[in-house]
């Protein structure tokens, strides 16, 4: 049939399908039904609504059962219909007459009873913010070895929503799951998420003993700001696991700590990584090994990522030239700080004395003349 089925009413449908379910139109672009489902290009999504796709899929399934899946190509339009052409792990599907998202991801975790609790807890804030619900989750029964291939089916609010927005929500879910393949986020994966342009996936996640976020830059024009930056980095350098500071994200207080509330990029400034590094060179001793400072473009502004890997024990404690005591700057002081949970505490005088005494004893031992028989 050459004439496509359309929605009733005055507004033309953004997604149309022929009665046999074989021919499709997305914002006027013709797409075909393949063995795996309808394959569309990412450029098709912004002008198409979820409501229209749901209606078209209901009609299409009546003519061809394969019309219950819409895949999104990850290659150029010229090659998207070739056999084996890659598609996104995030796709649309019709389940019980409703439009849903399917997200395929790999995880080191396995559970016959559904999504492992650690992953479900990790996803909960993102699903709530993106108006998604967990319908079903199951490991691929044909996958025999870890990492396991999982299928996550998500219900979605489709009213006044474009396919681009819904697909982007599924991509956020995928990015967060890929960053926590063992059920937890790490310093490395959080840094990779922010540098990869996926900072919004962290909204709703808590700060912790290795993660600190700030809404605004440290004021590097003042001693107070430079000392504050030095202490933030030294806390992580003195900690067992290192840590990461992200500038350009705000938090809100919750019982037991703080959680990330929003991404609020700071104004772009290419000089900031150099200025951060210079301030740390001036204030922190010894220089932390493997320190990484990045400026990441985001929504017209930028985010700063300062990542501190775990440091060799023989370099500790890391010292900061200057201290902030009761809000006042003591420029001639040396401060030694570490991070425990979310509270930053000074290393105590007995601890400092014990370290110095152990070092002096070691030096005396290494300087003793060799004994003779």
FENBELKA-V824101 format. One record per helix or strand. SS is the DSSP state (@ for helix, = for strand). FROM is the first residue (numbers start at 1). TO is the last residue. If there is no record, write none. Layout:
BEGIN
SS | FROM | TO
SS | FROM | TO
END
This chain:
BEGIN
= | 5 | 5
= | 15 | 17
= | 23 | 26
= | 29 | 34
= | 37 | 40
@ | 42 | 44
= | 49 | 49
@ | 50 | 63
@ | 65 | 68
= | 69 | 73
@ | 77 | 79
= | 87 | 87
= | 90 | 95
= | 98 | 107
@ | 117 | 129
= | 132 | 139
= | 148 | 156
= | 162 | 162
@ | 163 | 178
@ | 187 | 195
@ | 199 | 202
= | 206 | 206
= | 208 | 208
= | 211 | 214
@ | 223 | 238
= | 243 | 247
= | 249 | 254
= | 257 | 263
= | 266 | 266
@ | 272 | 283
= | 284 | 285
= | 292 | 298
= | 301 | 308
@ | 313 | 315
= | 319 | 325
= | 328 | 335
= | 337 | 340
= | 343 | 346
@ | 349 | 367
END
